[in-house]
Amino acid sequence: MSAETFVAELVRAGFGIISGVPCSYLTALINTAIAADDMRYVGAANEGDALA
């Protein structure tokens, strides 16, 4: 599944914010979320902060 499809499905399911720790494996997902008008990406220093 492409990052674009995944973000679109998250938006369709009612999500508007995603948070996570910057990671080279997730670059496409993070960049897609940042570029999306209807999604907000919030970077976190660690996994615990991302869930808080």
Jmol script that loads the backbone (N, CA, C; Angstrom):
load data "model"
ATOM      1  N   MET A   1       0.856  -1.168   0.000  1.00  0.00           N
ATOM      2  CA  MET A   1       0.000   0.000   0.000  1.00  0.00           C
ATOM      3  C   MET A   1       0.902   1.231   0.000  1.00  0.00           C
ATOM      4  N   SER A   2       0.571   2.172  -0.844  1.00  0.00           N
ATOM      5  CA  SER A   2       1.377   3.394  -0.915  1.00  0.00           C
ATOM      6  C   SER A   2       1.086   4.301   0.277  1.00  0.00           C
ATOM      7  N   ALA A   3       2.001   5.194   0.549  1.00  0.00           N
ATOM      8  CA  ALA A   3       1.804   6.165   1.632  1.00  0.00           C
ATOM      9  C   ALA A   3       0.589   7.035   1.352  1.00  0.00           C
ATOM     10  N   GLU A   4       0.384   7.398   0.092  1.00  0.00           N
ATOM     11  CA  GLU A   4      -0.761   8.230  -0.280  1.00  0.00           C
ATOM     12  C   GLU A   4      -2.075   7.520   0.010  1.00  0.00           C
ATOM     13  N   THR A   5      -2.143   6.240  -0.333  1.00  0.00           N
ATOM     14  CA  THR A   5      -3.350   5.456  -0.073  1.00  0.00           C
ATOM     15  C   THR A   5      -3.578   5.312   1.424  1.00  0.00           C
ATOM     16  N   PHE A   6      -2.518   5.046   2.171  1.00  0.00           N
ATOM     17  CA  PHE A   6      -2.646   4.869   3.617  1.00  0.00           C
ATOM     18  C   PHE A   6      -3.156   6.137   4.287  1.00  0.00           C
ATOM     19  N   VAL A   7      -2.588   7.283   3.940  1.00  0.00           N
ATOM     20  CA  VAL A   7      -3.031   8.551   4.522  1.00  0.00           C
ATOM     21  C   VAL A   7      -4.475   8.836   4.118  1.00  0.00           C
ATOM     22  N   ALA A   8      -4.826   8.575   2.869  1.00  0.00           N
ATOM     23  CA  ALA A   8      -6.207   8.785   2.420  1.00  0.00           C
ATOM     24  C   ALA A   8      -7.178   7.911   3.206  1.00  0.00           C
ATOM     25  N   GLU A   9      -6.800   6.684   3.490  1.00  0.00           N
ATOM     26  CA  GLU A   9      -7.662   5.792   4.275  1.00  0.00           C
ATOM     27  C   GLU A   9      -7.774   6.259   5.727  1.00  0.00           C
ATOM     28  N   LEU A  10      -6.689   6.768   6.285  1.00  0.00           N
ATOM     29  CA  LEU A  10      -6.755   7.326   7.640  1.00  0.00           C
ATOM     30  C   LEU A  10      -7.725   8.496   7.692  1.00  0.00           C
ATOM     31  N   VAL A  11      -7.639   9.379   6.712  1.00  0.00           N
ATOM     32  CA  VAL A  11      -8.539  10.535   6.647  1.00  0.00           C
ATOM     33  C   VAL A  11      -9.977  10.058   6.490  1.00  0.00           C
ATOM     34  N   ARG A  12     -10.198   9.090   5.613  1.00  0.00           N
ATOM     35  CA  ARG A  12     -11.544   8.556   5.381  1.00  0.00           C
ATOM     36  C   ARG A  12     -12.122   7.939   6.653  1.00  0.00           C
ATOM     37  N   ALA A  13     -11.249   7.371   7.487  1.00  0.00           N
ATOM     38  CA  ALA A  13     -11.682   6.756   8.743  1.00  0.00           C
ATOM     39  C   ALA A  13     -11.865   7.779   9.862  1.00  0.00           C
ATOM     40  N   GLY A  14     -11.571   9.046   9.586  1.00  0.00           N
ATOM     41  CA  GLY A  14     -11.804  10.088  10.574  1.00  0.00           C
ATOM     42  C   GLY A  14     -10.583  10.594  11.308  1.00  0.00           C
ATOM     43  N   PHE A  15      -9.409  10.102  10.949  1.00  0.00           N
ATOM     44  CA  PHE A  15      -8.192  10.576  11.595  1.00  0.00           C
ATOM     45  C   PHE A  15      -7.744  11.878  10.952  1.00  0.00           C
ATOM     46  N   GLY A  16      -7.251  12.802  11.766  1.00  0.00           N
ATOM     47  CA  GLY A  16      -6.761  14.069  11.251  1.00  0.00           C
ATOM     48  C   GLY A  16      -5.358  14.385  11.725  1.00  0.00           C
ATOM     49  N   ILE A  17      -4.877  13.607  12.697  1.00  0.00           N
ATOM     50  CA  ILE A  17      -3.542  13.821  13.256  1.00  0.00           C
ATOM     51  C   ILE A  17      -2.860  12.464  13.391  1.00  0.00           C
ATOM     52  N   ILE A  18      -1.605  12.406  12.965  1.00  0.00           N
ATOM     53  CA  ILE A  18      -0.782  11.244  13.268  1.00  0.00           C
ATOM     54  C   ILE A  18       0.503  11.749  13.901  1.00  0.00           C
ATOM     55  N   SER A  19       1.069  10.941  14.775  1.00  0.00           N
ATOM     56  CA  SER A  19       2.283  11.332  15.473  1.00  0.00           C
ATOM     57  C   SER A  19       3.251  10.168  15.455  1.00  0.00           C
ATOM     58  N   GLY A  20       4.513  10.491  15.446  1.00  0.00           N
ATOM     59  CA  GLY A  20       5.512   9.443  15.465  1.00  0.00           C
ATOM     60  C   GLY A  20       6.908  10.003  15.578  1.00  0.00           C
ATOM     61  N   VAL A  21       7.840   9.091  15.704  1.00  0.00           N
ATOM     62  CA  VAL A  21       9.252   9.427  15.784  1.00  0.00           C
ATOM     63  C   VAL A  21       9.804   9.420  14.359  1.00  0.00           C
ATOM     64  N   PRO A  22      10.482  10.491  13.945  1.00  0.00           N
ATOM     65  CA  PRO A  22      11.042  10.497  12.594  1.00  0.00           C
ATOM     66  C   PRO A  22      11.911   9.259  12.354  1.00  0.00           C
ATOM     67  N   CYS A  23      11.717   8.641  11.206  1.00  0.00           N
ATOM     68  CA  CYS A  23      12.398   7.388  10.892  1.00  0.00           C
ATOM     69  C   CYS A  23      12.571   7.294   9.383  1.00  0.00           C
ATOM     70  N   SER A  24      13.735   6.887   8.943  1.00  0.00           N
ATOM     71  CA  SER A  24      13.976   6.804   7.500  1.00  0.00           C
ATOM     72  C   SER A  24      13.067   5.782   6.827  1.00  0.00           C
ATOM     73  N   TYR A  25      12.620   4.770   7.558  1.00  0.00           N
ATOM     74  CA  TYR A  25      11.711   3.777   6.987  1.00  0.00           C
ATOM     75  C   TYR A  25      10.333   4.375   6.709  1.00  0.00           C
ATOM     76  N   LEU A  26       9.965   5.414   7.432  1.00  0.00           N
ATOM     77  CA  LEU A  26       8.637   6.018   7.299  1.00  0.00           C
ATOM     78  C   LEU A  26       8.666   7.359   6.582  1.00  0.00           C
ATOM     79  N   THR A  27       9.748   7.668   5.902  1.00  0.00           N
ATOM     80  CA  THR A  27       9.879   8.963   5.237  1.00  0.00           C
ATOM     81  C   THR A  27       8.719   9.249   4.295  1.00  0.00           C
ATOM     82  N   ALA A  28       8.334   8.291   3.481  1.00  0.00           N
ATOM     83  CA  ALA A  28       7.239   8.512   2.525  1.00  0.00           C
ATOM     84  C   ALA A  28       5.931   8.807   3.252  1.00  0.00           C
ATOM     85  N   LEU A  29       5.647   8.073   4.312  1.00  0.00           N
ATOM     86  CA  LEU A  29       4.419   8.299   5.081  1.00  0.00           C
ATOM     87  C   LEU A  29       4.440   9.669   5.748  1.00  0.00           C
ATOM     88  N   ILE A  30       5.536  10.012   6.380  1.00  0.00           N
ATOM     89  CA  ILE A  30       5.649  11.305   7.061  1.00  0.00           C
ATOM     90  C   ILE A  30       5.525  12.447   6.063  1.00  0.00           C
ATOM     91  N   ASN A  31       6.228  12.362   4.950  1.00  0.00           N
ATOM     92  CA  ASN A  31       6.161  13.423   3.943  1.00  0.00           C
ATOM     93  C   ASN A  31       4.764  13.553   3.349  1.00  0.00           C
ATOM     94  N   THR A  32       4.086  12.441   3.143  1.00  0.00           N
ATOM     95  CA  THR A  32       2.722  12.470   2.614  1.00  0.00           C
ATOM     96  C   THR A  32       1.781  13.117   3.613  1.00  0.00           C
ATOM     97  N   ALA A  33       1.920  12.779   4.883  1.00  0.00           N
ATOM     98  CA  ALA A  33       1.066  13.379   5.912  1.00  0.00           C
ATOM     99  C   ALA A  33       1.322  14.876   6.030  1.00  0.00           C
ATOM    100  N   ILE A  34       2.568  15.289   5.953  1.00  0.00           N
ATOM    101  CA  ILE A  34       2.906  16.712   6.033  1.00  0.00           C
ATOM    102  C   ILE A  34       2.307  17.469   4.850  1.00  0.00           C
ATOM    103  N   ALA A  35       2.340  16.867   3.676  1.00  0.00           N
ATOM    104  CA  ALA A  35       1.850  17.529   2.463  1.00  0.00           C
ATOM    105  C   ALA A  35       0.327  17.535   2.358  1.00  0.00           C
ATOM    106  N   ALA A  36      -0.345  16.657   3.089  1.00  0.00           N
ATOM    107  CA  ALA A  36      -1.803  16.538   2.982  1.00  0.00           C
ATOM    108  C   ALA A  36      -2.491  17.720   3.662  1.00  0.00           C
ATOM    109  N   ASP A  37      -3.506  18.250   3.005  1.00  0.00           N
ATOM    110  CA  ASP A  37      -4.267  19.367   3.572  1.00  0.00           C
ATOM    111  C   ASP A  37      -5.156  18.933   4.730  1.00  0.00           C
ATOM    112  N   ASP A  38      -5.565  17.673   4.738  1.00  0.00           N
ATOM    113  CA  ASP A  38      -6.519  17.197   5.735  1.00  0.00           C
ATOM    114  C   ASP A  38      -5.895  16.255   6.762  1.00  0.00           C
ATOM    115  N   MET A  39      -4.571  16.288   6.881  1.00  0.00           N
ATOM    116  CA  MET A  39      -3.858  15.469   7.857  1.00  0.00           C
ATOM    117  C   MET A  39      -2.757  16.320   8.467  1.00  0.00           C
ATOM    118  N   ARG A  40      -2.505  16.110   9.743  1.00  0.00           N
ATOM    119  CA  ARG A  40      -1.430  16.824  10.439  1.00  0.00           C
ATOM    120  C   ARG A  40      -0.479  15.797  11.033  1.00  0.00           C
ATOM    121  N   TYR A  41       0.798  15.982  10.797  1.00  0.00           N
ATOM    122  CA  TYR A  41       1.820  15.128  11.387  1.00  0.00           C
ATOM    123  C   TYR A  41       2.478  15.879  12.530  1.00  0.00           C
ATOM    124  N   VAL A  42       2.576  15.239  13.684  1.00  0.00           N
ATOM    125  CA  VAL A  42       3.231  15.818  14.849  1.00  0.00           C
ATOM    126  C   VAL A  42       4.422  14.927  15.189  1.00  0.00           C
ATOM    127  N   GLY A  43       5.614  15.460  14.998  1.00  0.00           N
ATOM    128  CA  GLY A  43       6.818  14.705  15.326  1.00  0.00           C
ATOM    129  C   GLY A  43       6.990  14.588  16.832  1.00  0.00           C
ATOM    130  N   ALA A  44       7.581  13.500  17.264  1.00  0.00           N
ATOM    131  CA  ALA A  44       7.790  13.263  18.691  1.00  0.00           C
ATOM    132  C   ALA A  44       9.238  12.841  18.928  1.00  0.00           C
ATOM    133  N   ALA A  45       9.732  13.119  20.125  1.00  0.00           N
ATOM    134  CA  ALA A  45      11.107  12.773  20.480  1.00  0.00           C
ATOM    135  C   ALA A  45      11.271  11.278  20.741  1.00  0.00           C
ATOM    136  N   ASN A  46      10.198  10.631  21.200  1.00  0.00           N
ATOM    137  CA  ASN A  46      10.249   9.197  21.460  1.00  0.00           C
ATOM    138  C   ASN A  46       8.841   8.616  21.347  1.00  0.00           C
ATOM    139  N   GLU A  47       8.739   7.310  21.351  1.00  0.00           N
ATOM    140  CA  GLU A  47       7.455   6.647  21.149  1.00  0.00           C
ATOM    141  C   GLU A  47       6.448   6.991  22.239  1.00  0.00           C
ATOM    142  N   GLY A  48       6.911   7.140  23.468  1.00  0.00           N
ATOM    143  CA  GLY A  48       6.011   7.496  24.566  1.00  0.00           C
ATOM    144  C   GLY A  48       5.369   8.853  24.363  1.00  0.00           C
ATOM    145  N   ASP A  49       6.156   9.817  23.917  1.00  0.00           N
ATOM    146  CA  ASP A  49       5.603  11.142  23.626  1.00  0.00           C
ATOM    147  C   ASP A  49       4.603  11.081  22.480  1.00  0.00           C
ATOM    148  N   ALA A  50       4.850  10.241  21.498  1.00  0.00           N
ATOM    149  CA  ALA A  50       3.943  10.131  20.352  1.00  0.00           C
ATOM    150  C   ALA A  50       2.573   9.627  20.787  1.00  0.00           C
ATOM    151  N   LEU A  51       2.532   8.787  21.809  1.00  0.00           N
ATOM    152  CA  LEU A  51       1.260   8.231  22.279  1.00  0.00           C
ATOM    153  C   LEU A  51       0.577   9.092  23.327  1.00  0.00           C
ATOM    154  N   ALA A  52       1.320  10.004  23.931  1.00  0.00           N
ATOM    155  CA  ALA A  52       0.754  10.815  25.018  1.00  0.00           C
ATOM    156  C   ALA A  52      -0.217  11.860  24.520  1.00  0.00           C
TER     157      ALA A  52
END
end "model"
wireframe off; spacefill off
backbone 0.3
color backbone group
